[in-house]
Amino acid sequence: MGQSEDMLQMKENDDEIEIDLAGLLYYYQSKIIIIILVFVLGAVLAGSSTYYFITPKYTATAKLYMVSASSDSIVNLTDLNLGTSLSSDYEELIKIRPIINKVIQEKDLDYTYEELLDMITISTISDTRILTITVESTIPSESATIANALADKAVSNLPRLMDTSKPNIAERAILPDGQSSPNLTKNTVIGGLIGLFFVLGILTIIYITDDTLNSAEDVEKNFGIMPLTVIPEGSISLLSDRYEKKVIKKSRKERRKERKERKRKENE
């Protein structure tokens, strides 16, 4: 019964995986060159892919202001609530097929309705009656042209469709001065971090699965006994060669000594 309990306890100890954090950090330190190389490699690959293989996109935004729905000079609470609801309606109505197709036709764009719709984002600024029309394109001038065309169509067509007052164009879209995506710096850093996590994960697995006994402490931890002596690390083949040379050298000395002894006896 006692032996069965001991065997069960040994099995449970074998199933447990203990990670020596200090030893793991020391192992990382011994592989620091590999870690740095993989980090740099990941950053270079991500940065190069972003720069050479991802087409830059540019964003332009036009803004509309939803005016009071009544003809009164004083804007009351009803007007404010109605203006806010109109903003939500405009968000959807600007995307309707007749307006999008008119913009494609008038600006001679090489897009289908679905393709242009994917380039457009309509949203309302929180707690305001300001509507933003954002267009993302691979051509800077095209994004501004489409955003302004949509704003013009919203002003001219939607009030007639909704039987409401015309919105005002608060701000027309301007030519973007830089690309909105992709972010080269961000992607480069992310690529380096992915490479870093990858190499640290591989090294951690190697460290955990390595069951080589490298020190007296490892022997004591695994077997519960302290070794009486430790053999210094070295090359077995080198030790064997040294021993062989030593034996040969000793044999030569003994033969020379025997020859001298025979000559001495002959002279006597």
C-alpha positions in Angstrom: 0.0 0.0 0.0 2.8 2.4 0.9 4.7 1.6 -2.4 1.5 2.3 -4.4 1.1 5.7 -2.7 4.8 6.5 -3.4 4.4 5.6 -7.1 1.3 7.7 -7.4 3.0 10.6 -5.8 6.0 10.3 -8.2 3.6 10.1 -11.1 1.8 13.3 -10.0 5.2 15.1 -9.6 6.2 14.0 -13.1 3.0 15.4 -14.5 3.5 18.8 -12.9 5.5 21.3 -15.0 7.4 23.8 -12.9 9.0 26.9 -14.6 12.0 28.5 -13.0 11.5 32.1 -13.9 15.0 33.1 -13.0 16.4 30.2 -15.1 14.0 31.1 -17.9 15.2 34.7 -17.9 18.8 33.6 -17.8 18.0 31.3 -20.8 16.5 34.3 -22.7 19.6 36.3 -21.9 21.8 33.6 -23.4 19.7 33.7 -26.6 19.5 37.5 -26.7 21.1 37.8 -30.2 18.6 35.4 -31.7 15.7 37.3 -30.0 17.0 40.7 -31.3 17.4 39.2 -34.8 13.9 37.8 -35.0 12.5 41.1 -33.6 14.3 43.1 -36.3 13.3 40.5 -39.0 9.6 40.8 -38.0 9.7 44.6 -38.1 11.5 44.6 -41.5 9.1 42.2 -43.1 6.0 44.0 -41.8 7.4 47.4 -42.8 8.5 46.2 -46.2 5.1 44.5 -46.9 3.3 47.7 -45.8 5.4 49.9 -48.0 5.6 47.9 -51.1 2.5 45.7 -51.2 -0.3 47.7 -49.6 -1.8 50.6 -51.6 -2.1 53.8 -49.6 -5.5 55.3 -49.1 -6.5 58.9 -48.6 -9.5 60.3 -46.7 -11.5 63.5 -47.2 -14.5 64.7 -45.2 -17.4 67.2 -46.0 -19.7 68.4 -43.2 -23.4 69.3 -43.4 -25.4 71.2 -40.8 -29.1 70.3 -40.3 -30.9 73.6 -39.9 -34.2 74.2 -38.1 -37.2 72.4 -39.5 -39.5 75.3 -38.9 -39.7 78.8 -40.3 -39.6 80.5 -36.9 -36.6 82.6 -36.1 -36.4 81.1 -32.6 -35.2 77.5 -32.5 -37.3 75.5 -29.9 -36.8 72.1 -28.4 -39.0 70.4 -31.0 -36.8 71.8 -33.8 -33.7 70.5 -32.1 -35.1 67.0 -31.7 -36.4 67.0 -35.2 -33.1 68.2 -36.6 -31.3 65.4 -34.7 -33.7 62.8 -36.2 -33.2 64.3 -39.7 -29.5 63.7 -39.3 -30.1 60.0 -38.8 -32.4 60.0 -41.9 -29.8 61.8 -44.0 -27.2 59.1 -43.0 -29.3 56.5 -44.8 -30.7 58.5 -47.6 -27.4 59.8 -48.9 -26.5 56.2 -49.6 -29.5 55.5 -51.8 -28.8 54.2 -55.3 -30.1 57.2 -57.3 -27.8 59.7 -55.5 -24.7 57.4 -55.7 -25.3 56.6 -59.3 -25.7 60.3 -60.2 -22.3 61.0 -58.6 -20.7 58.2 -60.6 -22.3 59.5 -63.8 -21.5 63.2 -63.3 -17.9 62.6 -62.1 -17.3 59.8 -64.7 -16.1 57.4 -62.0 -15.0 53.9 -62.8 -16.9 52.3 -59.8 -20.1 50.3 -59.4 -22.7 51.3 -56.9 -21.5 48.7 -54.4 -17.8 49.7 -54.8 -18.4 53.4 -54.2 -20.8 52.6 -51.3 -17.9 50.7 -49.6 -15.7 53.9 -49.9 -18.3 56.1 -48.1 -18.9 56.6 -44.4 -21.8 58.7 -43.2 -22.1 59.6 -39.5 -23.4 62.2 -37.1 -21.2 63.9 -34.6 -22.4 63.0 -31.2 -24.9 65.5 -29.5 -24.9 67.7 -32.6 -26.8 68.1 -35.9 -23.6 68.0 -37.9 -23.4 65.2 -40.5 -20.0 64.1 -41.8 -19.5 62.6 -45.3 -16.2 60.7 -45.4 -14.8 59.1 -48.5 -11.7 56.9 -48.6 -9.9 56.5 -52.0 -6.5 55.5 -53.3 -6.4 58.8 -55.2 -6.3 61.9 -52.9 -8.1 64.3 -55.3 -10.8 61.7 -55.9 -11.7 61.3 -52.2 -12.3 65.1 -51.9 -14.3 65.3 -55.2 -16.6 62.5 -54.2 -17.2 63.8 -50.7 -18.1 67.3 -52.1 -20.3 65.8 -54.8 -22.3 63.8 -52.2 -22.7 66.9 -50.1 -24.0 68.8 -53.1 -26.5 66.0 -53.9 -27.7 65.9 -50.3 -28.4 69.6 -50.3 -30.2 69.6 -53.7 -32.1 66.3 -53.7 -32.9 65.2 -50.1 -34.9 68.2 -48.9 -37.2 67.7 -51.9 -37.5 64.0 -51.1 -38.1 64.5 -47.4 -40.1 67.8 -47.7 -37.8 69.6 -45.2 -35.5 72.6 -45.2 -32.2 72.4 -46.9 -29.1 71.6 -44.9 -26.1 73.9 -45.1 -22.7 72.8 -46.1 -20.6 73.6 -43.0 -17.3 72.5 -44.5 -16.3 71.3 -47.9 -13.8 68.5 -48.3 -10.2 69.5 -49.1 -7.4 67.6 -50.7 -5.8 65.2 -48.1 -2.2 66.2 -47.3 -1.2 62.6 -46.3 -2.4 59.1 -46.4 -4.9 57.8 -43.8 -3.8 54.2 -44.2 -1.8 52.0 -43.8 0.2 53.3 -40.9 3.8 52.3 -41.7 5.2 53.0 -38.2 2.4 51.1 -36.5 2.6 48.1 -38.7 6.4 47.9 -38.4 6.2 47.9 -34.6 3.4 45.3 -34.6 5.5 43.1 -36.9 8.5 43.4 -34.6 6.3 42.5 -31.6 4.8 39.5 -33.4 8.3 38.3 -34.1 9.3 38.8 -30.5 6.4 36.9 -29.1 7.0 34.1 -31.6 10.7 33.6 -30.7 10.0 33.9 -26.9 7.2 31.3 -27.2 9.6 28.9 -29.1 12.4 29.4 -26.6 10.0 28.9 -23.7 8.8 25.6 -25.1 12.4 24.5 -25.7 13.3 25.5 -22.1 10.4 23.7 -20.6 10.8 20.4 -22.5 14.5 20.3 -22.0 15.0 17.5 -19.4 18.8 17.6 -19.4 20.4 17.7 -16.0 22.9 20.6 -16.1 23.7 21.1 -12.5 23.8 19.4 -9.1 20.6 21.4 -8.2 18.8 19.8 -11.2 19.8 16.3 -9.9 18.5 17.1 -6.4 15.3 18.6 -7.7 14.5 15.6 -9.9 15.7 12.7 -7.8 15.7 14.1 -4.3 19.4 13.3 -3.7 22.6 15.4 -3.8 25.4 14.1 -5.9 28.7 13.4 -4.1 30.8 14.8 -6.9 30.5 16.7 -10.1 32.5 15.8 -13.2 33.7 19.0 -15.0 32.2 19.5 -18.4 34.6 18.7 -21.3 35.1 16.8 -24.5 35.3 13.0 -24.1 37.2 12.6 -27.3 39.7 15.3 -26.2 40.2 13.5 -22.9 40.7 10.2 -24.7 43.3 11.7 -27.1 45.2 13.2 -24.2 45.2 9.9 -22.3 46.4 8.0 -25.4 49.2 10.5 -26.0 50.2 10.1 -22.4 50.3 6.3 -22.6 52.4 6.4 -25.8 54.8 8.9 -24.3 55.2 6.8 -21.1 55.8 3.7 -23.3 58.5 5.4 -25.2 60.3 6.5 -22.0 60.2 2.9 -20.7 61.6 1.5 -23.9 64.5 4.0 -23.9 65.2 3.1 -20.3 65.2 -0.6 -21.1 67.7 0.0 -24.0 70.0 2.0 -21.8 69.9 -0.8 -19.2 70.8 -3.5 -21.7 73.7 -1.4 -23.1 75.0 -0.8 -19.6 74.9 -4.6 -18.8 76.7 -5.4 -22.1 79.5 -2.9 -21.3 80.0 -4.6 -18.0 
